Amino acid sequence: MLVFVDESGDPGMKLSSGSSRLFVVGLVVFDDRDEAQRCDDAISELRCQLYLPEAYEFHYSHNSKRIREKFLDAASSFSFKAHIFALDKKLVTGSGFQYKDSLYKWTANTVFQNAKNYLKDATVVLDKCGDRTFRDELAAYLRKRINKKGGPTHIKKVKLEASDRNNLLQLADYVVGVSSGVFQGNQFARDMDRRYLRSHVMSRRRWPK
């Protein structure tokens, strides 16, 4: 089992100075490694079809509507599950939310808690972009919080990989990008979700409501 993790928005609380209102973390879960590889291959093939460089990174917020639709069309035919959780920072209170690292960990833990009944001996892949020390701390934190002593092993291993070299991290970016748009009422995102992602989504929650 493979789990790819990405986020949309930022964990900062300075909403009046440019921080995003929503911080969204999403998981893309493949039960079967062969299916994950087939999806990976299809995304690589899409680059060829679009005459894009081999090292081109698909990124939802940067791509045109045409590329967004072609990417989702290519990836959505494969079997994967998605779990998404959005924190509305405008509505939260509590001192812990004032610290970026704590807010990030809390949000990531929440989406994994929502998904953990679907996870067994999973290899979790995080984008290694950003502070390496924090990413290592996050990996240890998730294993400790999700794997309870004496219980099943939901997370077997956590890996850090570069998103520009990992097609399925790019898929996770698309899942959270579309979901963030859905939460914000964006019509294009709603259309893309209805056509390509809704059947894959096992949980998508916003808190506080």
N, C-alpha and C positions, 0 to 999 in steps of 0.2 A: 504494500500500500504506500502510495506517495501523496504527500500533501504540500502544496505550493502556496506561499503566503505573501500577500502584498497589502499595501494600504493606500488610501486616498486622503488628501488633506494633511494636516499637521497636528502634532500634539500640543502646540502652544495655546496659551489662554489669553493672549493679547488680541482679543477680537476686534477692538477698535483700531488696532495698528496693523491689520493685515492677516492675522491668523484665521484659518478657516473655521466656520461655525461647526461643521461636522468633522469628526475623525472616524474614518471607516476602515475596518480591517476585514479582509476576506480570505477564505481558504478555498482552494480547488483540490478536490480529492479524487484520485484515481485508485480504484480497487485493484486494477490489473496493470502491471508494468508494461506488458505488450501493448495494451490499449493506449497507455501514456506515450509510448514510443511512436505509435501510429499517428497520434495527434501531433506530436513533435515533428514528425516527418511532413505532415500536411502543412504545417506552418512554414517549414523551410521551403516546401514546394510553392507556397503562395508568394514568397519573395521572388522566386524565379518568374512566376506568372506576371508579377507586377514590375518586373525588371528593376528590382531593388538590390542593392549590394548585399552580399552574403552576411555581412556584419550588421545590417540594418536592424534596429530595435523597434518593434512595434510598441507604441505607447499611446494609450487611449486619449489622453488629454492633448497630445501633440498631433495626432493623426487627423486627416480629413474625414468627413462623413463617409466618403466613398471607400476609403481604406478600412475604416471601422466596420462597415457593413461586410466587406469581403473577408476580413479577419474573422468576424463572428460566424459568418456563413461557413468558413472553412473549419473552424474549431468545434462548432456546436453539434456536428454530426457524430462526435465521439462520446463515449460513455464516461462522464465524470459528475461529481456532486459539488455543489457550492454552498458555503455557509458564510453569511455576512452579518457583521454587527456594526452599527453606527452609534457613536456617542455624540449627543447634542451638547456641546460644551457651553452653550448659552444658558442651559437649564440646570447644569449640575452645580452642586455646592460641596463643600468638604475640602479640607486643607490638602489632602493627597492629590487632588486634581490640579493643584497649582504647579506641580512639578512634572516636566515633560516625560521623564523616564517612568515615573509612577503611573501617569495617565496612559502611556503607551502599553506598559505591562498589564494594567488592569483591563484595557480594551482587548488586547490580544488574548488574555486569559479567558475573558468572557466569551469570545467567539469559539475558542477551543472547548470551553465547558458546554456550549450549545451543541458542538459537533462530536463530543467524545464518545457517545454511544455508537457512532459510525466508524470510529477509529480503532484499529487493532494492529499493534506492532508496526506503526507507521513511521516512515522516514519523512521528516519535515524539512522542507527546503526554504530557507529565508534568503532574501536579497542581502548580500554582504556589503552593499553600498551604505556608507555612514560609519559611525563609530564602532570599531571592531570590539572594543571592550564591552560596550552596551549590548551588542548583538550576542556576544558570548554569555553575558549575564541573562539576557532574555531567554536564550536556549535552556540554560540551567533552571531558570524560573519556571518555564513552561513544563519541563519534565517533572519538576517537583510538585507543581500544583495539579497537573492532569493525571499523573501516575500516582495513585494512592498506595501506600504500603500494604501489601497483602492482596491488592486488587489486580485487575487486568492491566497489561502494559498497553496503554493507548499510544504512547509515543516511544518508539524504540531508539530513534536516533535523530539528531538535528544537524543539518548541514548548512553551510553558508556558501552561496554561489552568486556569481555576477548575473544580474538580470539581462544584460546585453548579450549574454552567451547562453541563455536558458529560455527557450521558447515557452515553456510552461509557466515560468514566472511572469512572462509577458501576458499569458492567458489570465493569470491571477490579477494582473494589473487591469486588464479589460473588465474582468468581473467586478472589481471594486469601482472602477470608473463608471460603468453602466449603473451600478447600484447607487453610487453617490448621486448620479443624475436623477435616478428614480426617486430617491428620498427628497430631492430638491424640486421635483415636479417638472423636470425637463422633458419635453414631449418626444424629442428624438431618442433619448435614453429609454423612455417608456416603450417606444416602438421596438427598439432593439431588444429590450428585455422580453417583451411579449413574443417576438418572432424567434429569438435564438436562445435565451437563457432561462426563461421561467421554468421550463421543464427540468432543468438541472438543479434549481435552487431548493435545498432542503430546509434552510432556515435563513430568514433575513429580518433582522430586528433593529429597531431604533430605540434608544433610551436616553433620557426620559421621554415619554410620549407626550 
